[in-house]
Amino acid sequence: MAEVLQGPQAAPPHGRKVLFLYPHSVLNEDLLIEILSHEYEIYGIRDHKTAVKIAGAFPGSIFFVNIDEALKEYQWETWIRRLISEPSTSSTRVGILTYNPDPELARKYLMDVGIQCGFIQMKLGLAQGKAIILKTLLANEARGRRFVRARCNDPKKASFNMAVRGAHVTGAILDISIAGMTFRFDAAVRLEPQDVLDDVQLRMRGKLCRVSGSYAGALRGGTDRALLMFSAPLPAEAKAEIHRFIFLSLQEEMGDFLRGLPA
């Protein structure tokens, strides 16, 4: 396998958006969530015209492009050359995903076109391909300084219940990562910082999981917003459900963003 791993220039503190453009069928939702579980902000995109808008809106993003779909190979070469040369998108980093084993094709993209995130031959196997993708993301400092998180704007999609001093209380999750969540109670609840909450049930897009944690207090800007830090390590089931929720929420958030752009 041919690959080139280069360090980034001025990696953003919040990490880089990582987009799989026309992901192969083997790169299904579960595998993308597995990559996200390494705390990378992952998206699947199936429109190369939309991808250009994303590249312009989020400088420094990483694109893994499936050149086996949508366009002919020479068209992909033209598209990628334009993407990494136009001033508005030149900070975008590109990797290739393909079943084509031609070493000359790899040489062209790595040496002539100048992609920075590798030429990954999918026929080598899913496990090896995933390992190279993760290695590439690490080399390009795609991970931010914080855990990847999702904002939650709809309490019907993200809510919780817990017992506080024998009383059953409910509320809405405002944002969440595997480190903790900000939330709002449905009614006034008296808690003190460092209070331990042993049984918190999260409902995220209809999926349930249980966590425990410590109350970290109200957040600035409004006493109705508070922070719960999860106890570590999280149960494997809870961790998986949180990452699944984050992935689906990010896809939805990106869709909302794109619908708000001019045609």
Salt bridges, closest charged atoms under 4 A:
GLU34 OE2 - LYS130 NZ 2.27
GLU39 OE2 - HIS243 NE2 2.87
GLU41 OE2 - LYS17 NZ 3.01
ASP68 OD2 - HIS24 NE2 3.08
GLU69 OE2 - ARG46 NH2 2.14
GLU73 OE2 - LYS108 NZ 2.87
GLU77 OE2 - ARG81 NE 2.98
GLU77 OE1 - LYS108 NZ 2.81
GLU104 OE1 - ARG107 NE 3.16
ASP112 OD2 - ARG107 NH2 3.20
ASP175 OD1 - ARG149 NH2 2.55
GLU192 OE2 - ARG190 NH2 3.62
ASP195 OD2 - ARG165 NH2 3.21
ASP199 OD1 - ARG210 NE 3.01
ASP224 OD2 - ARG184 NE 2.98
GLU252 OE2 - LYS157 NZ 2.81
GLU252 OE1 - ARG205 NH2 3.35
GLU253 OE2 - ARG151 NH2 2.58
ASP256 OD1 - ARG259 NH2 2.48
